[in-house]
Amino acid sequence: MTFFQGSRGGQPTPPAEQNRVGPRSPRTALAPERVPAPKRRSQRARHPIVMIGNAILTFIVLIAIAVGAAIVIGKQRLEAPGPLGEDKLVNIPRGAGVRDIADLLVKEGVIDQPWTFVGAVVVRKARDDLKSGEYMFPKHATLGDVIATLLDGKVVQHALTVPEGLTSEQVVHRLLEADMLSGNIREIPREGSLLPETYKVVRGTAREQVIQRMHQAQRRVVQEVWERRMADLPLRTPDQLVALASIIEKETGRPEERTRVAAVFVNRLKQRMRLQSDPTIIYGLVGGKGTLGRPILKSEIEQPTPYNTYVIDGLPPGPIANPGRAALEAAANPARTKELYFVADGAGGHLFAETLDQHQRNVAKLRSIERSQRENDTDVDAPPETAATPSTPRSAPAPRRRSSEQSGGRSTR
């Protein structure tokens, strides 16, 4: 126990006695106790500059708290699932401002608050970076995803397919019917100058731009194929290659037959035999319209036109359609055969022959199949008497003959 020095002759004073209050008179006990006055603030603390500094510091702290809260809330808003119940295709028009885009997105149900979108775009300093176009917003897309999509320009790519074997006039007609394209086409391109292919386009792409892409693709492919052509090919120019490929394209749609069909025509060219291809008759009659709409008449077989290979020697003066890459490859590298004839087999393919006797037997098979089909199908009328019937060519044995429609039933001349 600790003791303190007291007044009793140097004797230590217990703590209890130290805290003991001495006796006071009644008057003294009733008097109020004096409380010490509070310490006065220093003159420095009351200085105006200090007070202003404290106010500024307080304001900064409040602003920091508000900004922090805004960041937290904004982050939650950016990452929260959006109101879209399913994937939605939305077209953002060219020239639309940030508020216009926000209102459109609200109208389409992509976002629920326009000002949240506007605020997020302004904070990112991206008001001028939002891109127009057609966008696919996924189900429950977040606000952050929506803004990122518009900033990156992730527009929808449409597949525009141009089939092989169409004429340039038919290609133009197909492009004019494609509602995702814009603008007009000044003129029908030269026959055979367009490459049939599937092209990726965005909504609003100019039709002339698509034509130019098809031109460029065709020149590139033709040059590649021409450089890899067979050494003894009886063709002098890439234009002749395209002309031959267009005939092959119209003669068969089966990939496995292209090189054999090409071989028949190449063998005939080498032997100076007329090609005698039905599609060249049709093109000579209707040009770029592409189809005759009926069987070829017997009188039309010998009707002189610049394209009728029953009348002219060698290749026609130009292509009769726009061939695809596969037909160009077949024309440049035909199969190594001695075949000079082919005829429809009644099942969508063809029968090939090296000699006229074998070819005539194949024709007889086709005729038997056709008779059976007519007997089994009583709803089909007999062909008119004015239609062409099988005949023997005057100058050279003819290859397989076919109907006026490439994709329809086939016949033999």
C-alpha positions as CSV (number, residue, x, y, z in Angstrom):
1,M,0.0,0.0,0.0
2,T,1.3,3.4,-0.9
3,F,1.3,6.2,1.7
4,F,1.9,9.8,1.3
5,Q,3.8,12.2,3.5
6,G,1.5,14.1,5.8
7,S,1.9,16.8,8.5
8,R,2.2,14.4,11.3
9,G,5.9,14.7,12.0
10,G,6.8,13.1,8.7
11,Q,4.4,10.2,9.2
12,P,2.8,9.0,6.0
13,T,-0.9,10.0,5.5
14,P,-3.3,7.3,4.4
15,P,-5.2,8.0,1.1
16,A,-8.6,8.0,2.9
17,E,-7.5,10.9,5.0
18,Q,-6.2,12.7,2.0
19,N,-9.7,12.8,0.4
20,R,-11.4,13.7,3.6
21,V,-13.1,17.1,3.4
22,G,-12.5,19.4,6.4
23,P,-15.3,20.7,8.4
24,R,-17.0,23.9,7.0
25,S,-19.2,26.4,8.6
26,P,-22.9,26.4,7.7
27,R,-22.5,29.6,5.8
28,T,-19.6,28.3,3.8
29,A,-21.4,25.1,3.0
30,L,-24.4,27.0,1.6
31,A,-22.3,29.2,-0.6
32,P,-22.1,28.1,-4.3
33,E,-18.8,26.5,-5.3
34,R,-16.7,28.4,-7.8
35,V,-16.3,26.6,-11.1
36,P,-13.2,27.5,-13.0
37,A,-13.9,29.5,-16.2
38,P,-13.5,27.5,-19.5
39,K,-10.4,28.1,-21.4
40,R,-10.7,30.7,-24.1
41,R,-10.0,29.6,-27.7
42,S,-6.8,30.8,-29.0
43,Q,-6.7,33.8,-31.3
44,R,-5.2,31.5,-33.9
45,A,-8.2,29.1,-33.9
46,R,-10.6,32.0,-34.4
47,H,-8.6,33.4,-37.3
48,P,-10.8,33.8,-40.5
49,I,-8.3,32.0,-42.7
50,V,-8.4,29.0,-40.4
51,M,-12.2,29.0,-40.3
52,I,-12.4,29.2,-44.1
53,G,-9.9,26.4,-44.4
54,N,-12.0,24.2,-42.1
55,A,-15.1,24.9,-44.1
56,I,-13.3,24.0,-47.3
57,L,-12.0,20.8,-45.8
58,T,-15.4,19.9,-44.6
59,F,-16.9,20.6,-48.0
60,I,-14.2,18.5,-49.7
61,V,-14.9,15.6,-47.3
62,L,-18.7,15.8,-48.0
63,I,-18.0,15.9,-51.8
64,A,-15.7,12.9,-51.5
65,I,-18.4,11.0,-49.6
66,A,-21.0,12.0,-52.2
67,V,-18.8,11.0,-55.1
68,G,-17.9,7.7,-53.5
69,A,-21.6,7.0,-52.9
70,A,-22.3,8.0,-56.6
71,I,-19.6,5.7,-57.8
72,V,-20.9,2.8,-55.8
73,I,-24.5,3.4,-56.9
74,G,-23.4,4.0,-60.5
75,K,-21.4,0.8,-60.6
76,Q,-24.3,-1.1,-59.3
77,R,-26.5,0.4,-62.0
78,L,-24.0,-0.4,-64.7
79,E,-23.8,-4.0,-63.6
80,A,-27.4,-4.6,-62.8
81,P,-29.4,-6.8,-65.3
82,G,-31.4,-4.7,-67.7
83,P,-35.2,-4.9,-68.3
84,L,-35.0,-6.8,-71.7
85,G,-37.0,-10.0,-71.5
86,E,-35.5,-11.4,-74.7
87,D,-32.9,-10.5,-77.3
88,K,-33.8,-7.3,-79.2
89,L,-32.7,-5.9,-82.5
90,V,-32.5,-2.1,-82.4
91,N,-31.5,0.3,-85.2
92,I,-29.7,3.4,-84.0
93,P,-30.2,6.1,-86.8
94,R,-27.3,8.0,-88.2
95,G,-26.9,11.5,-86.5
96,A,-28.8,10.6,-83.3
97,G,-27.6,12.4,-80.2
98,V,-27.0,10.8,-76.8
99,R,-30.4,11.9,-75.5
100,D,-32.1,10.6,-78.6
101,I,-30.4,7.3,-78.3
102,A,-31.3,7.1,-74.6
103,D,-35.0,7.7,-75.4
104,L,-34.9,5.1,-78.2
105,L,-33.4,2.5,-75.9
106,V,-36.0,3.2,-73.3
107,K,-38.8,2.9,-75.9
108,E,-37.4,-0.4,-77.1
109,G,-37.1,-1.7,-73.5
110,V,-33.3,-2.0,-73.5
111,I,-32.8,0.3,-70.5
112,D,-35.3,1.7,-68.0
113,Q,-33.8,5.2,-67.2
114,P,-32.6,7.6,-69.9
115,W,-30.7,9.9,-67.5
116,T,-28.7,7.0,-66.1
117,F,-27.6,6.2,-69.6
118,V,-26.8,9.9,-70.4
119,G,-24.9,10.3,-67.1
120,A,-22.8,7.2,-67.7
121,V,-22.0,8.3,-71.2
122,V,-21.1,11.9,-70.1
123,V,-18.9,10.5,-67.3
124,R,-17.0,8.4,-69.8
125,K,-16.6,11.5,-72.1
126,A,-18.1,9.4,-74.9
127,R,-20.9,11.5,-76.1
128,D,-19.4,11.7,-79.6
129,D,-18.2,8.1,-79.7
130,L,-21.6,6.3,-79.9
131,K,-22.0,4.7,-83.3
132,S,-25.1,4.3,-85.4
133,G,-26.2,1.0,-86.9
134,E,-28.2,-2.1,-86.1
135,Y,-27.5,-3.8,-82.8
136,M,-28.5,-7.0,-81.2
137,F,-28.9,-6.5,-77.4
138,P,-29.0,-9.7,-75.5
139,K,-31.6,-10.6,-72.9
140,H,-31.1,-8.6,-69.6
141,A,-28.2,-6.7,-71.1
142,T,-26.6,-4.5,-68.4
143,L,-26.3,-0.7,-68.9
144,G,-22.5,-1.2,-69.1
145,D,-22.9,-3.8,-71.8
146,V,-25.3,-1.5,-73.8
147,I,-22.8,1.4,-73.7
148,A,-19.8,-0.8,-74.6
149,T,-21.7,-2.2,-77.6
150,L,-22.5,1.2,-78.9
151,L,-18.9,2.4,-78.4
152,D,-17.4,-0.6,-80.1
153,G,-19.8,-0.4,-83.0
154,K,-20.7,-4.1,-82.8
155,V,-23.4,-3.9,-85.4
156,V,-25.3,-6.9,-86.8
157,Q,-23.7,-8.6,-89.8
158,H,-26.3,-9.8,-92.3
159,A,-25.5,-12.7,-94.6
160,L,-26.2,-11.8,-98.2
161,T,-26.0,-14.9,-100.5
162,V,-25.8,-14.6,-104.2
163,P,-26.2,-18.1,-105.8
164,E,-23.9,-19.4,-108.6
165,G,-25.2,-19.4,-112.1
166,L,-27.3,-16.2,-112.0
167,T,-27.0,-13.6,-114.7
168,S,-25.8,-10.1,-113.8
169,E,-29.4,-8.9,-114.4
170,Q,-30.7,-11.5,-112.0
171,V,-28.0,-10.5,-109.4
172,V,-29.1,-6.8,-109.6
173,H,-32.7,-7.8,-109.2
174,R,-31.8,-9.8,-106.1
175,L,-29.8,-6.9,-104.6
176,L,-32.7,-4.5,-105.2
177,E,-35.0,-6.9,-103.3
178,A,-32.6,-7.0,-100.2
179,D,-34.2,-4.5,-97.8
180,M,-31.1,-4.2,-95.6
181,L,-29.3,-2.5,-98.5
182,S,-29.6,1.1,-99.6
183,G,-29.3,3.1,-102.7
184,N,-29.7,2.1,-106.3
185,I,-27.5,0.4,-109.0
186,R,-26.4,2.6,-111.9
187,E,-26.1,-0.1,-114.5
188,I,-26.2,-3.8,-114.9
189,P,-22.6,-5.1,-114.6
190,R,-20.9,-7.0,-117.4
191,E,-21.9,-10.7,-117.6
192,G,-19.6,-12.9,-115.6
193,S,-17.9,-10.1,-113.7
194,L,-19.5,-10.8,-110.4
195,L,-18.5,-13.6,-108.0
196,P,-21.4,-15.5,-106.4
197,E,-20.7,-15.8,-102.7
198,T,-22.1,-15.1,-99.3
199,Y,-21.2,-11.6,-98.3
200,K,-21.4,-10.1,-94.8
201,V,-23.1,-6.7,-94.9
202,V,-24.5,-4.3,-92.3
203,R,-27.9,-2.6,-92.6
204,G,-27.7,0.4,-94.8
205,T,-24.8,-0.8,-97.0
206,A,-25.0,0.8,-100.4
207,R,-25.9,-1.6,-103.2
208,E,-23.2,-0.1,-105.4
209,Q,-20.7,-1.0,-102.7
210,V,-21.8,-4.7,-102.8
211,I,-21.4,-4.7,-106.6
212,Q,-17.9,-3.4,-106.2
213,R,-17.0,-6.1,-103.6
214,M,-18.3,-8.7,-106.0
215,H,-16.3,-7.2,-108.9
216,Q,-13.1,-7.2,-106.8
217,A,-13.7,-10.8,-105.5
218,Q,-14.3,-12.1,-109.0
219,R,-11.1,-10.5,-110.4
220,R,-9.0,-11.9,-107.5
221,V,-10.4,-15.5,-107.8
222,V,-10.2,-15.6,-111.6
223,Q,-6.5,-14.5,-111.4
224,E,-5.8,-17.2,-108.8
225,V,-7.5,-19.9,-110.8
226,W,-5.9,-18.8,-114.1
227,E,-2.4,-19.1,-112.7
228,R,-3.1,-22.7,-111.6
229,R,-4.7,-23.8,-114.8
230,M,-3.9,-27.1,-116.6
231,A,-0.9,-26.7,-119.0
232,D,-2.6,-28.0,-122.2
233,L,-5.9,-26.1,-121.6
234,P,-7.3,-24.9,-125.0
235,L,-8.1,-21.4,-123.6
236,R,-6.1,-18.3,-124.4
237,T,-7.4,-15.7,-121.9
238,P,-9.0,-15.5,-118.4
239,D,-12.2,-14.2,-120.2
240,Q,-12.5,-17.5,-122.1
241,L,-12.0,-19.3,-118.8
242,V,-15.0,-17.4,-117.3
243,A,-17.1,-18.1,-120.4
244,L,-16.4,-21.9,-120.2
245,A,-17.0,-21.9,-116.4
246,S,-20.4,-20.2,-116.9
247,I,-21.5,-23.0,-119.2
248,I,-20.3,-25.6,-116.7
249,E,-22.2,-23.8,-114.0
250,K,-25.4,-23.9,-115.9
251,E,-25.0,-27.5,-117.0
252,T,-24.7,-29.1,-113.6
253,G,-25.2,-28.3,-109.9
254,R,-23.5,-31.4,-108.6
255,P,-20.0,-30.7,-107.2
256,E,-18.7,-34.2,-108.1
257,E,-19.7,-33.8,-111.7
258,R,-18.2,-30.4,-112.5
259,T,-14.8,-31.6,-113.6
260,R,-16.3,-34.3,-115.8
261,V,-18.6,-31.9,-117.5
262,A,-15.6,-29.5,-117.9
263,A,-13.7,-32.4,-119.5
264,V,-16.4,-33.1,-122.0
265,F,-16.3,-29.5,-123.2
266,V,-12.5,-29.2,-123.2
267,N,-12.2,-32.5,-125.2
268,R,-14.7,-31.1,-127.7
269,L,-12.7,-27.8,-128.0
270,K,-9.6,-29.8,-128.6
271,Q,-11.3,-31.9,-131.3
272,R,-12.9,-28.8,-132.8
273,M,-16.4,-30.1,-132.1
274,R,-19.3,-27.8,-131.4
275,L,-20.1,-27.6,-127.7
276,Q,-23.9,-27.9,-128.3
277,S,-25.0,-26.7,-124.9
278,D,-28.7,-25.9,-124.3
279,P,-28.0,-23.0,-121.8
280,T,-26.2,-21.2,-124.6
281,I,-29.4,-21.5,-126.8
282,I,-31.5,-20.0,-123.9
283,Y,-29.1,-17.1,-123.3
284,G,-29.0,-16.3,-127.0
285,L,-32.8,-16.0,-126.9
286,V,-33.5,-14.2,-123.6
287,G,-30.2,-12.7,-122.6
288,G,-29.8,-11.7,-119.0
289,K,-33.3,-12.7,-118.0
290,G,-31.8,-16.1,-117.5
291,T,-34.7,-18.5,-118.0
292,L,-36.9,-19.3,-121.0
293,G,-39.9,-20.5,-118.9
294,R,-40.7,-23.4,-121.3
295,P,-38.9,-26.2,-123.2
296,I,-36.7,-25.3,-126.1
297,L,-38.5,-25.5,-129.4
298,K,-37.0,-27.6,-132.2
299,S,-36.8,-24.5,-134.4
300,E,-34.7,-22.7,-131.8
301,I,-32.0,-25.3,-131.8
302,E,-30.7,-24.1,-135.1
303,Q,-31.8,-20.5,-134.7
304,P,-28.6,-18.4,-135.2
305,T,-27.6,-16.2,-132.2
306,P,-24.0,-15.2,-131.2
307,Y,-24.3,-17.5,-128.2
308,N,-25.9,-20.7,-129.7
309,T,-23.2,-23.3,-129.6
310,Y,-25.2,-25.5,-131.9
311,V,-24.6,-22.9,-134.6
312,I,-21.2,-21.3,-133.7
313,D,-17.9,-23.0,-133.4
314,G,-16.0,-22.9,-130.1
315,L,-16.9,-20.8,-127.1
316,P,-19.6,-18.0,-127.2
317,P,-18.4,-14.4,-127.2
318,G,-18.8,-14.1,-123.5
319,P,-20.1,-15.7,-120.3
320,I,-23.8,-16.7,-120.1
321,A,-23.9,-16.3,-116.3
322,N,-21.7,-15.6,-113.2
323,P,-19.9,-18.8,-112.3
324,G,-18.7,-19.6,-108.8
325,R,-15.2,-20.5,-107.7
326,A,-15.9,-24.3,-108.0
327,A,-16.9,-23.9,-111.7
328,L,-13.9,-21.8,-112.4
329,E,-11.6,-24.4,-110.8
330,A,-13.3,-27.2,-112.9
331,A,-12.8,-25.2,-116.1
332,A,-9.2,-24.6,-115.3
333,N,-8.4,-28.2,-114.2
334,P,-10.9,-30.6,-115.8
335,A,-10.9,-34.3,-115.2
336,R,-8.5,-36.4,-117.4
337,T,-11.1,-38.3,-119.4
338,K,-11.9,-39.0,-123.1
339,E,-15.6,-38.4,-122.6
340,L,-17.4,-36.4,-125.3
341,Y,-21.0,-36.8,-124.2
342,F,-23.3,-36.6,-121.1
343,V,-27.0,-37.0,-120.6
344,A,-29.3,-36.7,-117.6
345,D,-29.8,-39.9,-115.6
346,G,-33.3,-39.0,-114.4
347,A,-32.2,-38.6,-110.8
348,G,-30.5,-35.2,-110.9
349,G,-27.1,-36.4,-112.2
350,H,-25.7,-37.4,-115.6
351,L,-24.4,-40.4,-117.5
352,F,-21.1,-39.8,-119.4
353,A,-19.9,-41.6,-122.5
354,E,-16.8,-41.6,-124.7
355,T,-18.5,-42.9,-127.8
356,L,-21.7,-42.1,-129.7
357,D,-23.0,-45.7,-129.3
358,Q,-22.6,-45.6,-125.5
359,H,-24.2,-42.2,-125.4
360,Q,-27.2,-43.4,-127.4
361,R,-27.7,-46.3,-125.0
362,N,-27.6,-43.7,-122.1
363,V,-30.2,-41.7,-124.0
364,A,-32.4,-44.8,-124.3
365,K,-32.2,-45.3,-120.6
366,L,-33.4,-41.8,-120.0
367,R,-36.3,-42.1,-122.4
368,S,-37.4,-45.3,-120.6
369,I,-37.3,-43.5,-117.3
370,E,-39.3,-40.6,-118.7
371,R,-41.9,-42.9,-120.2
372,S,-42.3,-44.6,-116.8
373,Q,-42.7,-41.3,-115.1
374,R,-45.4,-40.2,-117.5
375,E,-47.3,-43.4,-117.0
376,N,-47.1,-43.0,-113.2
377,D,-48.1,-39.4,-113.2
378,T,-51.4,-39.0,-114.9
379,D,-51.7,-35.4,-113.8
380,V,-48.9,-34.3,-116.1
381,D,-49.9,-33.2,-119.6
382,A,-48.0,-34.5,-122.6
383,P,-45.4,-32.0,-124.0
384,P,-46.6,-29.9,-127.0
385,E,-45.7,-31.1,-130.4
386,T,-43.8,-27.9,-131.2
387,A,-41.2,-28.7,-128.5
388,A,-37.9,-30.0,-129.7
389,T,-37.5,-33.8,-130.0
390,P,-34.3,-35.8,-130.0
391,S,-32.3,-35.5,-133.1
392,T,-28.9,-36.2,-134.5
393,P,-26.6,-33.1,-134.9
394,R,-25.5,-32.4,-138.4
395,S,-21.9,-31.6,-137.9
396,A,-20.8,-33.4,-134.8
397,P,-22.2,-35.7,-132.0
398,A,-24.0,-33.6,-129.4
399,P,-23.5,-33.7,-125.7
400,R,-26.3,-34.1,-123.3
401,R,-29.3,-31.9,-123.9
402,R,-31.3,-30.5,-121.1
403,S,-34.6,-28.6,-120.5
404,S,-34.9,-24.8,-120.5
405,E,-34.7,-24.6,-116.7
406,Q,-31.4,-25.6,-115.1
407,S,-33.0,-26.7,-111.9
408,G,-36.0,-28.4,-113.6
409,G,-36.5,-31.7,-115.3
410,R,-33.9,-32.7,-117.9
411,S,-34.3,-33.9,-121.5
412,T,-32.0,-35.1,-124.2
413,R,-31.6,-34.0,-127.8
